Amino acid sequence: MTSFIDTVPRSFENVAITDEGIDTMEFLEAAQGVVMLFKKLSATKFKLVIDDMDGNIQKIKNKYLSQPVDFKTLQNIILSEASEKTKTATQGLLWLKRGLEFTAAALLRSLENATEELSVSFTKAYDVTLKQYHNFIVKSLFKTMMGLCPYRKDFYETLGGTTPEAQERLKDWAKALQSQLETLNKFYSQGGYDKGL
């Protein structure tokens, strides 16, 4: 059976990071893998998450395509919008980053707690990542979505197996994502680029 990691457009482990920052298009290709993950969970049940991530990826991609040489890294995009009134790509990346933080936290929690059902792992991850940014209505929607998670066994079989090797590859993928998010968090925080978004 083909592993989920073998089907993603690019693994987070293969996203180039230079002194200038994280490669924009490679990061966006890897982020499409997270969209694919939610489609594996259920394209219908997680449509809100899928559409949100796709929309934010498109905002960043549009900015990149306007000047590919200048916007080679995510950090260059943020810097270019720092003095602008409209920060569409900076905001899109901030929101995408938050969704990716939730995903990485949920997967890592699930993989580290082998008997915990996905609904529990994903709810716990939501509580420590996205919940602080959501109003009552969105919190209620997420609570409902977390209850729609497939059974753990079914989910991991869909991703390509429950073998230790398959689980380790997924864990490495999530850890590489988490590392890149930490880099972005530090950049946003040091520059105050998330203020008012």
N, C-alpha and C positions, 0 to 999 in steps of 0.2 A: 504494500500500500504506500502511495506517495505521501510524504509528510507535508503538512501545511507550510512549513518553512521553505520547502522546495518550490512552492507555488507563488510565493510573494514576489513582486517585481524586483525588490531589492531588500536584503536583510539590513537591519540597523547596524549590524557588525561590519557592513561594507560601505558605510557612508563616510566619505572623506571629511576629515577635520584638519584644517591647516591653522596657521597663526591668524589668518583673517576670520576664521570661523567655520561653521558647519555648511557644507555644500548644499545649496538650496534645492536643486533638482533631485539630487540623490536622497535627501531627507524626505522630500515630498513623495518620491517613488516608494520609499520605505513606509511612509505613513499610509499609503494606499494599502499596504499589507494589513494594517490595523482595521481599515474599512472592511477588507476581506474577512477578517476575523469575526467582526460583528455580523457579517452576512452569513458566516458559518453558524453563529449562534441562532440567528433567524432574521432574514432580511425584512420580514414583515413586522415582527415584534420590536426590532431595534431600528426601525426606519428613522426615528427622530435622531438617534445617535449617528447613524450612517449619513443622513442628509446634512447634519451639522458639520461633521468632519469633512465630508466632500466639499461643502460650501467654503469652509475655511482653507482647505487645500487649494481650491480654485482662486480665492482672493490672493494668496501668496504667489501662486503660479502666474496670475495675470500681471502682478507687479514685476516678477522676474522677467517675463517675456517682453515687457516694455523696454528693458535695458539689460539683456542677459550678461554682458561683460561686467557692468557695474554691480549687478545684483547676484553675483556668483555665490555669495554666502548669505545665510539668514541674517547674520549680524549686519552686513552691509545694507540690507533692506531696512532694518530697524533704524540704523543711523541716518539713512536717506530721508526717512519720514519724521525724524525727531523734531525738526523745526517746522514741519507742515501742520496745518490745522486738521486735515483729514489724514488719519493714520490707518487706512483700511487694511493693509498687509500686516502691520504691527499688531493690530487688534485681532485679525484673523489668526496670526501665529500664536498670540496669547491664548485665545480660546482653543485652538487646536492643541497647544501644549498642555492645557488643563485636561482635555479629554484623553490625551495620550498618557498623562500622569495617572489618571484613573485606571486606564487599561493595563499599564505596567504594574501598578500596585495590585490590581485584581489578579492578574496572572501569577505574579510572584507569590502572593498570599496563597492562592489555590495550590500552586506547585509545592509550596513549603508545608502545607497542611493537607496531607494525602487523603484524609477521611472527610474533609469538609466539603459540603456541596457547593456548587458554583454560586448559588443564590446567596449563601452566607459570605463567601469570599468576596464577591462583587459588592455586596452591601457594606461590608466592613471597609473595603477600599473606597467606596463612594463617601463614606462618613469622614475619611481622613483626607480626601482630595477635593472633590467637586461640591460637596454639600454646602460648604461655607459661601459659595458664590450663587446659590440658587434661592429663589423665593419659595413660598409654601406650595404653590401650584406645581412648579418644576420638581420639587422634592417629592411630591405625591406621585408624579409621573414616573420618576426614577424608582421609587419604591415598588410601583406596579411592574416596571420592566425587570427589576431584579428578581421578582417572583416568577417571571417568565423564562428565566435561565433554564437551559436543558439540564438533565442530570449530568453529574460530573463524568461518569463512565461514558455516556453517549457523546459528550462534547469532546473528550480526549480521543475517543475512537474516530470521530469525524476529522480531527486534526492530524490523524496519521498514526495513532497507536498510543498505548499506555506503557510501552517499554521504558526502562530507565534512560535509554539513549534518546528516544523521542522527547521525553520530558526534559532532559538536559539541554537539548537543542532549543526547545521553546524557552527555557529559563535563560539561556545565553542571549537569545534574541531580545527578551524583555529587559535583561540587565543592560544590554547595549543601548536600548531605547532610554532606559532610566538614566544612564550616564550622560547621554546627549541632552536630556531634559534638565539635568543638573547644571550643565554648561549654559543652557539658555536661561534658566532661572537666575543664575549668578549674573549674567549679562543684563537681563531686564532689571534686576534689583540694583545693581551698581549704577546703572544709568537712569534709574527711575522711569524707565520706558513703559511701565505698566500703569502709571498714574493716570487716573481719569478715564481708563478704558473699560 
